[in-house]
Amino acid sequence: MAHALPAPFRREHQLNDDLLTTSSSSIDAEQHLPGHPRISLANIQLLTSFLENELYSEDLEKLAPYFWMMSLHSSANISALHRQIVKGREIVITEDPSLHLVWLPNRIHLKPFPAYLLSFTFWDQYLLRSSSPLPGKNRIRILKTALGFIRTYYYLASHESDFILAQEKHLIPQHVSWIQFCAFTSKFASVSDADVSSRYAFGELRLSRLNFYCKFILGKVRIHRLPTTYGTYFSRFYTPILFVFAVISVILNAMQVELGVEPLAPKEWPRFWTLCRLVAVVILTFSFALTLFLLILFTFRFVSEWQHAIRDEVRRRKGKDTSRIKKATETA
């Protein structure tokens, strides 16, 4: 049977050769999924379920049509590993596909490259061929997600320094050399958004935004809950509460000064009375102006982000429509 898509790398560039066969039917029933000795290739139901759990995130796929509101609509929106360090982010290993490329201000979650996706035979016999033993719909879903996932490493490890970091963090096998990895990933950039799952049409995603929007789109409280103590949980409220109390205290003190100097006759203490009233008015004005400025700044940034997101999405859709019309014209 012909392949629906070409393999993302050539056989001679594969980085895992545990499966050396020419057809899925000739694979030894005792063989296991590379990197996962507990998963027998003979048990198709178990294999399918495992691959979907390992690669596919139903929540993110449902949210994907709305990702343009949360992130730049570009699959290349992925900072290389050395840039993640520069940004002050800790690289945290996760096996949860819904957390891959999901970040917080001080950390980013990355899923290691599975051994089976390094094998040309696995791609050829289980993902690309329509004669694959995997059920049709499941195979397509796994294939699109797998293509999107491996493409992320083209951007994550774009320099040798990134490659070294990836091996230190056990994202890439230790036996692989930089030259081998470059040959292996050389065709990844040619994988188009049409070939990958909706989630991987985008790059990095911010966890706080996922947790916020999932309440309205999925009806869930959160996508992922980070473990925290009571102290850590309540500490996030300290700064805004202290700011509000500080502003209120300044305003009340200014008002109290104004009321306190009223009994002083302007004739007895004219300069002091004038100074107190002036200071009280200035402090009140400054407090209100500062609060108004912060509200305006927040509104400006919020509106600017939405304008940018809408403009980018409209531009992308127009470009998509133009390409479709051009192809239809050429075909005609």
Protein Blocks (a to p, Z undefined) as FASTA:
>chain_A
ZZfbdcfbdfklpcbfkbccfbfklpcfkbccehiaklcfklmmlmmmmmmmmmpcfklm
mmmmmmmmmmccdfklcccfklmmmnopacdddfbfklgopacfkbccdddddfklmpmk
lmmmmmmpmkbfbdfklmmmmmmmmmmmmmmmmmmmmcfklmmmmmmnopacfkbcfklm
mmmmmmmmmpcfklpcfklmpccddfklmmmmmmmmnopabfbdcdddfklmmmmmmmmm
mmmmmmmmmmmmmmmmmmmmmmpcfklmmmlmmmmmmmmmmmmmmmmmmmmmmmmmmmmm
mmmmmmmmmmmmmmmmmmmmmmmmmmmmmmZZ
